[in-house]
Amino acid sequence: MDLIINLIVYLVVFGLIWWLVSMLPLPAPVAQIVRILFIILLILIILAVFGIVPGGYLPRLSL
């Protein structure tokens, strides 16, 4: 259950950051690079939460 709560919290925070960055007036090439980086970060977050890749950079949430 902790795993699901951690994943939900990380995805909500990630979504809020994505939304705030998308509000910035970035030129098209920069926006494309930022979008690719966010997708890579999203994949890494999901893999780290499930323990497939080491997620030492992700803080453990204890609720």
PyMOL CGO cylinders between C-alpha atoms (Angstrom):
from pymol import cmd
from pymol.cgo import CYLINDER

trace = [
    CYLINDER, 0.00, 0.00, 0.00, 2.89, 2.33, 0.76, 0.3, 1, 1, 1, 1, 1, 1,
    CYLINDER, 2.89, 2.33, 0.76, 4.19, 1.74, -2.74, 0.3, 1, 1, 1, 1, 1, 1,
    CYLINDER, 4.19, 1.74, -2.74, 0.95, 2.93, -4.34, 0.3, 1, 1, 1, 1, 1, 1,
    CYLINDER, 0.95, 2.93, -4.34, 0.75, 6.01, -2.10, 0.3, 1, 1, 1, 1, 1, 1,
    CYLINDER, 0.75, 6.01, -2.10, 4.36, 6.93, -2.92, 0.3, 1, 1, 1, 1, 1, 1,
    CYLINDER, 4.36, 6.93, -2.92, 3.69, 6.55, -6.63, 0.3, 1, 1, 1, 1, 1, 1,
    CYLINDER, 3.69, 6.55, -6.63, 0.54, 8.67, -6.47, 0.3, 1, 1, 1, 1, 1, 1,
    CYLINDER, 0.54, 8.67, -6.47, 2.29, 11.44, -4.53, 0.3, 1, 1, 1, 1, 1, 1,
    CYLINDER, 2.29, 11.44, -4.53, 5.27, 11.47, -6.92, 0.3, 1, 1, 1, 1, 1, 1,
    CYLINDER, 5.27, 11.47, -6.92, 2.99, 11.57, -9.97, 0.3, 1, 1, 1, 1, 1, 1,
    CYLINDER, 2.99, 11.57, -9.97, 0.91, 14.43, -8.53, 0.3, 1, 1, 1, 1, 1, 1,
    CYLINDER, 0.91, 14.43, -8.53, 4.04, 16.47, -7.78, 0.3, 1, 1, 1, 1, 1, 1,
    CYLINDER, 4.04, 16.47, -7.78, 5.45, 15.61, -11.20, 0.3, 1, 1, 1, 1, 1, 1,
    CYLINDER, 5.45, 15.61, -11.20, 2.20, 16.70, -12.85, 0.3, 1, 1, 1, 1, 1, 1,
    CYLINDER, 2.20, 16.70, -12.85, 2.19, 20.02, -11.02, 0.3, 1, 1, 1, 1, 1, 1,
    CYLINDER, 2.19, 20.02, -11.02, 5.79, 20.72, -12.06, 0.3, 1, 1, 1, 1, 1, 1,
    CYLINDER, 5.79, 20.72, -12.06, 4.99, 19.71, -15.67, 0.3, 1, 1, 1, 1, 1, 1,
    CYLINDER, 4.99, 19.71, -15.67, 1.98, 22.06, -15.65, 0.3, 1, 1, 1, 1, 1, 1,
    CYLINDER, 1.98, 22.06, -15.65, 4.03, 24.98, -14.27, 0.3, 1, 1, 1, 1, 1, 1,
    CYLINDER, 4.03, 24.98, -14.27, 6.81, 24.46, -16.82, 0.3, 1, 1, 1, 1, 1, 1,
    CYLINDER, 6.81, 24.46, -16.82, 4.29, 24.23, -19.65, 0.3, 1, 1, 1, 1, 1, 1,
    CYLINDER, 4.29, 24.23, -19.65, 3.05, 27.69, -18.70, 0.3, 1, 1, 1, 1, 1, 1,
    CYLINDER, 3.05, 27.69, -18.70, 6.48, 29.17, -19.46, 0.3, 1, 1, 1, 1, 1, 1,
    CYLINDER, 6.48, 29.17, -19.46, 6.82, 30.90, -22.84, 0.3, 1, 1, 1, 1, 1, 1,
    CYLINDER, 6.82, 30.90, -22.84, 9.58, 28.68, -24.25, 0.3, 1, 1, 1, 1, 1, 1,
    CYLINDER, 9.58, 28.68, -24.25, 10.65, 28.62, -27.89, 0.3, 1, 1, 1, 1, 1, 1,
    CYLINDER, 10.65, 28.62, -27.89, 9.57, 25.49, -29.79, 0.3, 1, 1, 1, 1, 1, 1,
    CYLINDER, 9.57, 25.49, -29.79, 12.95, 23.65, -29.86, 0.3, 1, 1, 1, 1, 1, 1,
    CYLINDER, 12.95, 23.65, -29.86, 13.51, 24.25, -26.14, 0.3, 1, 1, 1, 1, 1, 1,
    CYLINDER, 13.51, 24.25, -26.14, 9.97, 23.15, -25.31, 0.3, 1, 1, 1, 1, 1, 1,
    CYLINDER, 9.97, 23.15, -25.31, 10.52, 19.90, -27.26, 0.3, 1, 1, 1, 1, 1, 1,
    CYLINDER, 10.52, 19.90, -27.26, 13.73, 19.17, -25.32, 0.3, 1, 1, 1, 1, 1, 1,
    CYLINDER, 13.73, 19.17, -25.32, 12.01, 19.93, -22.01, 0.3, 1, 1, 1, 1, 1, 1,
    CYLINDER, 12.01, 19.93, -22.01, 9.11, 17.62, -22.94, 0.3, 1, 1, 1, 1, 1, 1,
    CYLINDER, 9.11, 17.62, -22.94, 11.53, 14.77, -23.74, 0.3, 1, 1, 1, 1, 1, 1,
    CYLINDER, 11.53, 14.77, -23.74, 13.38, 15.30, -20.46, 0.3, 1, 1, 1, 1, 1, 1,
    CYLINDER, 13.38, 15.30, -20.46, 10.12, 15.23, -18.52, 0.3, 1, 1, 1, 1, 1, 1,
    CYLINDER, 10.12, 15.23, -18.52, 9.08, 11.97, -20.19, 0.3, 1, 1, 1, 1, 1, 1,
    CYLINDER, 9.08, 11.97, -20.19, 12.45, 10.41, -19.32, 0.3, 1, 1, 1, 1, 1, 1,
    CYLINDER, 12.45, 10.41, -19.32, 12.08, 11.63, -15.73, 0.3, 1, 1, 1, 1, 1, 1,
    CYLINDER, 12.08, 11.63, -15.73, 8.57, 10.19, -15.53, 0.3, 1, 1, 1, 1, 1, 1,
    CYLINDER, 8.57, 10.19, -15.53, 9.83, 6.78, -16.69, 0.3, 1, 1, 1, 1, 1, 1,
    CYLINDER, 9.83, 6.78, -16.69, 12.67, 6.89, -14.15, 0.3, 1, 1, 1, 1, 1, 1,
    CYLINDER, 12.67, 6.89, -14.15, 10.28, 7.80, -11.32, 0.3, 1, 1, 1, 1, 1, 1,
    CYLINDER, 10.28, 7.80, -11.32, 7.98, 4.89, -12.13, 0.3, 1, 1, 1, 1, 1, 1,
    CYLINDER, 7.98, 4.89, -12.13, 10.88, 2.43, -12.44, 0.3, 1, 1, 1, 1, 1, 1,
    CYLINDER, 10.88, 2.43, -12.44, 12.47, 3.68, -9.19, 0.3, 1, 1, 1, 1, 1, 1,
    CYLINDER, 12.47, 3.68, -9.19, 9.24, 3.44, -7.21, 0.3, 1, 1, 1, 1, 1, 1,
    CYLINDER, 9.24, 3.44, -7.21, 8.83, -0.21, -8.26, 0.3, 1, 1, 1, 1, 1, 1,
    CYLINDER, 8.83, -0.21, -8.26, 12.51, -0.94, -7.50, 0.3, 1, 1, 1, 1, 1, 1,
    CYLINDER, 12.51, -0.94, -7.50, 13.55, -1.79, -11.06, 0.3, 1, 1, 1, 1, 1, 1,
    CYLINDER, 13.55, -1.79, -11.06, 16.27, 0.88, -11.06, 0.3, 1, 1, 1, 1, 1, 1,
    CYLINDER, 16.27, 0.88, -11.06, 17.97, 2.20, -7.92, 0.3, 1, 1, 1, 1, 1, 1,
    CYLINDER, 17.97, 2.20, -7.92, 16.07, 5.26, -6.72, 0.3, 1, 1, 1, 1, 1, 1,
    CYLINDER, 16.07, 5.26, -6.72, 18.47, 6.70, -4.16, 0.3, 1, 1, 1, 1, 1, 1,
    CYLINDER, 18.47, 6.70, -4.16, 17.75, 10.18, -5.45, 0.3, 1, 1, 1, 1, 1, 1,
    CYLINDER, 17.75, 10.18, -5.45, 14.03, 9.84, -4.66, 0.3, 1, 1, 1, 1, 1, 1,
    CYLINDER, 14.03, 9.84, -4.66, 13.19, 10.61, -1.04, 0.3, 1, 1, 1, 1, 1, 1,
    CYLINDER, 13.19, 10.61, -1.04, 11.21, 7.94, 0.81, 0.3, 1, 1, 1, 1, 1, 1,
    CYLINDER, 11.21, 7.94, 0.81, 7.81, 9.16, 1.88, 0.3, 1, 1, 1, 1, 1, 1,
    CYLINDER, 7.81, 9.16, 1.88, 6.48, 7.89, 5.19, 0.3, 1, 1, 1, 1, 1, 1,
    CYLINDER, 6.48, 7.89, 5.19, 2.83, 8.70, 5.82, 0.3, 1, 1, 1, 1, 1, 1,
]
cmd.load_cgo(trace, "trace")
